[in-house]
Amino acid sequence: MSLARLLAMIGLVVMFPGSPASQAAGRQGLAVEPPRVVQPHKFVDQHAHEVLFPSGVGAWQLVVFGYTHCPDVCPMTLHKTKLLLNELGAESAQLQVVFISIDSARDDTKAMKEFVEKFDPRIIGLTGEPETLQAVANDFGVLTRRFQGKTAIAYTMVHSSLLYLLDNEGRVQMMYPGGIGIEVLAADLHRLWRAEPTAVR
């Protein structure tokens, strides 16, 4: 199934890189038009505090879905977000990186804290009840599949690996493939922040 067909199935209309509208905006990701509103859900962060996501705190949020037992994609993606925050320097205060678990059975607050803080203490790790995690995954169109191992807790999760950029009103503005470069992400953020009058300065 093509990415365009998948996005259409979950109700997202995007401007792909290279399209006239995307080129005119100067953006390299997949622009969601119009920006998609995401309903807030209650989660628990890595410090065992109950929080709402999207937070509506005024910061932009870069959202990653995954799980702490992931052997490859999730660690590589979170390492990339650390490099992005470093690339942004002082401007990193305008961006929250949020890692949302798709594995409620194993990703308790302790596991989330150990995992996200291996990469950068500025990353927020969110977990919660299975129904909550599934609901938000559905909202974003995240596809997951579980492959059972030899024991009840020895399983792997295959999941889509897009990164989602939410604006300071909690709307999905952009989507990026997992292989996107940090320079591209940083450039898109600068363009969006310059164009957004309500962006945090």
N, C-alpha and C positions, 0 to 999 in steps of 0.2 A: 504494500500500500504506500502510495506517495505521501510525502509530508503535507502537501497541499490538501489532499483528500482527508487525511487524518485531522488536520486543523479545522476543515469544514465540518467534519462529523461532530466535533466538540464545540462548534459554534464560534470559532475564532476566524476573523477575516484579517489577513495580514498583507503587508506590502513587502514583497521579497526583495533582497538586495539586487540591484540591477534594473528593477522596474523604474519607469519614469518618476513615479511619486517618491519612491525610496531615494533615487538619485537626487531629486530636487531637495529632499530633506537632508541629504548628506549622511544618511545613516547606513550602517553596515549590517545590522541585525534584521530580524523580522518585525516590522512595526505592526502592532495590533490596532486596527482602525474600525470603529472608534475604540479608545482605551477601555478595557474590560473591567467592570467593577467586580471585586471579590468580596463576598460576605465574610465578616469576621467570625473566627472560631476561637474557642478557649483551648489553650495549650498549657503545658508546663515546660519552662525553660530548663537549661542545664543546672540552674541554681535552685531548682524546685519551687520557683515562683510561678503562680498562675498568671498567664499573660494572654492578651488578645492578639491575633494575627488576622489580617494586617493591623498594624499597631495604630496608624493614624497619628504618629508622633511628629510628623512633618519631615521626616527623613525619607529619602528614596531607599528601596530595599531590593537587593539582588537575591533571588530565592533559588535554592538548590534542594532537590529531593533526593534522598538516598537512605543508607542505613550503615550503622557503625561496623558491621561485619563485612562490609563490601571490600573485596580484595584489590580493586584496581580503580574503577571509574570515580568513585566517591573521593578517595584520597587524592587522586590527581586533580579533581575539580576543586576541592577545598584548598589545595596548594595553590591553584591558579587564583582563587579569590584572595588569598593572602598576598600574592604578588601584585594583584590589582590594587588592593588597599595601600600597599607600599608605593606603587606607581602614582597613586593619587596624592600622596603626601598629606598635607594639611587639609586638603579637600576631602579626604576619606571620612571626615566627620559628617559629611552630607549623605553617606551611604551606609546602610546596615546590610551585612551579609547574613542571611537566614538559612540555616540547614534544617529541613523538616524531615523527620523520620517516616519511613514507610513500613517499619518493622516494630510495632508496639510491643511484641512479645519479648524482645531482647533489649530494646533501646530504652532503658530507664534513665533517670536523670544522671546517675553516676556514669553510665556508659556514654551518654551524650557529652557530659562534661569532659571526660578523658579524651574523647574523640576530637571534638572541635578545638579544644585548647592545645592539642598537638600541633595545630596549624596556626591559629591566631586567637588570642583571647577576645578579640573584638567580634568574632563570629558568634552568632546566637544560635543555639541548638534547641529545637522544639520537638517535643514528643507528647503523647496523650493517649486517650482511649482509642481502640481500633476504629470505632465508628467515626471519630473526629478525623483521624488520619486519612481514612478512606474518603470522607466527605471532601476534604481540602484537595486530595489528589484528584478526585473527580472534577472539582471546580477548575483545576489547572489542566485537566486532560492528561494526567500522568498515567501511563500504562505500566502495570506491574504484573509479574508472574513469579510464583514460588516454585522452586525445584527442591523436593524433599531429599535429604541425605540419609545416612544410615541410622541416625537417631532423631528423636523429636526436635532437638534444638540444632541439629546439623543440617541446615538448609541454606540455600542461596536465593537471592531475589534478583530477578532481571527487571530492569526498569528503564524507561525513557530518560534521557539525560540532558534535556534542555535546561537552560538557565532563564529565569523570568525576571524582568526588571519592572518593579512597581514604582509609580511616581509617589510624590509626597501626599497624595490623597488616597493611596492604596489601590490604584488602578493598574492593571497590567498594560504597560506601554510597549515593551519590546520583549522578544524571545531570541535566544542565541543557542546555536548548537554547542555541545560540550567542547568541541575542538577550537572554539573561537580564541583568538589571541588577545592577551591582556591589553596590548596597545590599541586594538580595535575597540575593545570595551571602554577603555578610558576615553578614547576620542568620541565615541557615541555619547558617553555621559557628559562630556564637556559641551557637546552640541545641544543636548537636551536641557542641561542646566542653563545655558545661555538663552534658550528659547522659552524657558518656563519662568514667568514673572514671580511665581510663588515659591520657587525653589529656595531651600535653606541656604543662606550665605554665611 
